[in-house]
Amino acid sequence: MTGDQDLPRGIATVAGSGPVTVHFDGACQPPGSSGVAGWGFVIDGPGFHYEDCGLATRPYAPHSTNNVAEYVGAIRALEQLRSIGYTGDVVVEGDSQLVIRQMIGEYEVRAEHLKAYHDWLRQLTGGFHKVEFHWVQREENAMADALSKRAIAEAWEEARTHRPSRGRSEDGTEPPDANDPGDRERAGSD
């Protein structure tokens, strides 16, 4: 008997006409950098549906961030379309103002670690007849958002075992974290 986890996450057939719509998103836990970053995307079009999610980087890598995860979500979606031979029109929608505005040229890509992602996404767009990038509100991107968070949740327990240590004191306990209010209170109560 086959369980849901054994079934493919989407069914892709190239049929019909009209543009294919991609919704992409990324998330990082804990928020900020060097956490566990997941991406998700949903591709829809006439007779066409596919969705997927995964980790954007190795957990706790130096540039494991929300912005990287969002770029990877858009990249993976366009790579999926190319892998099945789709070359038509694509509308890429996401709630990342940074990625969308960088892709349409409103924002410059200043962060060095994002330049390679931007360049690869730009290169991928050349494989399609036409690609448009549109910002949408978070509510309109709910499924891609849920998939990016699902990727993190699925990897969380394993990723925790690889979490960098803050160091330990001689008695084997972790030192207080200056950014954690509870640790600050406990450290001050000695």
VENRAZI-V853904 format. One record per residue. N is the residue number from 1. SS is DSSP state (H for helix, E for strand, - for the rest). NEAR is the number of other C-alpha atoms within 12 Angstrom. Layout:
N,SS,NEAR / N,SS,NEAR
//
This chain:
1,-,6 / 2,-,7 / 3,-,7 / 4,H,9 / 5,H,9 / 6,H,9 / 7,-,10 / 8,-,15 / 9,-,19 / 10,-,19 / 11,E,19 / 12,-,26 / 13,-,21 / 14,-,25 / 15,-,18 / 16,-,14 / 17,-,16 / 18,-,20 / 19,-,27 / 20,E,36 / 21,E,33 / 22,E,43 / 23,E,50 / 24,E,52 / 25,E,56 / 26,E,50 / 27,E,43 / 28,E,40 / 29,E,31 / 30,-,23 / 31,-,19 / 32,-,20 / 33,-,23 / 34,-,27 / 35,-,33 / 36,E,45 / 37,E,47 / 38,E,49 / 39,E,46 / 40,E,44 / 41,E,49 / 42,E,42 / 43,E,42 / 44,E,34 / 45,E,28 / 46,-,19 / 47,-,17 / 48,E,25 / 49,E,26 / 50,E,33 / 51,E,35 / 52,E,40 / 53,E,43 / 54,E,38 / 55,E,41 / 56,-,39 / 57,-,33 / 58,-,27 / 59,-,33 / 60,-,31 / 61,-,23 / 62,-,18 / 63,-,25 / 64,-,34 / 65,-,33 / 66,H,38 / 67,H,40 / 68,H,42 / 69,H,48 / 70,H,46 / 71,H,49 / 72,H,40 / 73,H,49 / 74,H,51 / 75,H,38 / 76,H,38 / 77,H,42 / 78,H,42 / 79,H,28 / 80,H,30 / 81,H,37 / 82,H,24 / 83,H,16 / 84,-,18 / 85,-,16 / 86,-,30 / 87,-,25 / 88,-,28 / 89,E,27 / 90,E,33 / 91,E,31 / 92,E,43 / 93,E,40 / 94,E,42 / 95,-,35 / 96,-,33 / 97,H,24 / 98,H,29 / 99,H,43 / 100,H,34 / 101,H,22 / 102,H,27 / 103,H,35 / 104,-,22 / 105,-,16 / 106,-,13 / 107,-,15 / 108,-,17 / 109,-,22 / 110,-,13 / 111,-,17 / 112,H,13 / 113,H,19 / 114,H,27 / 115,H,20 / 116,H,18 / 117,H,29 / 118,H,34 / 119,H,21 / 120,H,21 / 121,H,33 / 122,H,27 / 123,H,18 / 124,H,27 / 125,H,32 / 126,-,20 / 127,-,23 / 128,-,25 / 129,-,18 / 130,E,20 / 131,E,29 / 132,E,26 / 133,E,32 / 134,E,27 / 135,E,27 / 136,-,24 / 137,-,16 / 138,H,20 / 139,H,15 / 140,H,20 / 141,H,29 / 142,H,23 / 143,H,30 / 144,H,42 / 145,H,37 / 146,H,29 / 147,H,33 / 148,H,41 / 149,H,36 / 150,H,28 / 151,H,35 / 152,H,38 / 153,H,25 / 154,H,20 / 155,H,27 / 156,H,26 / 157,H,14 / 158,H,16 / 159,H,26 / 160,H,20 / 161,-,13 / 162,-,17 / 163,-,21 / 164,-,17 / 165,-,15 / 166,-,13 / 167,-,14 / 168,E,13 / 169,-,11 / 170,-,8 / 171,-,8 / 172,-,10 / 173,-,12 / 174,E,16 / 175,-,19 / 176,-,20 / 177,-,19 / 178,-,15 / 179,-,11 / 180,-,12 / 181,H,12 / 182,H,13 / 183,H,16 / 184,H,15 / 185,H,14 / 186,H,14 / 187,H,16 / 188,H,12 / 189,-,9 / 190,-,7
//
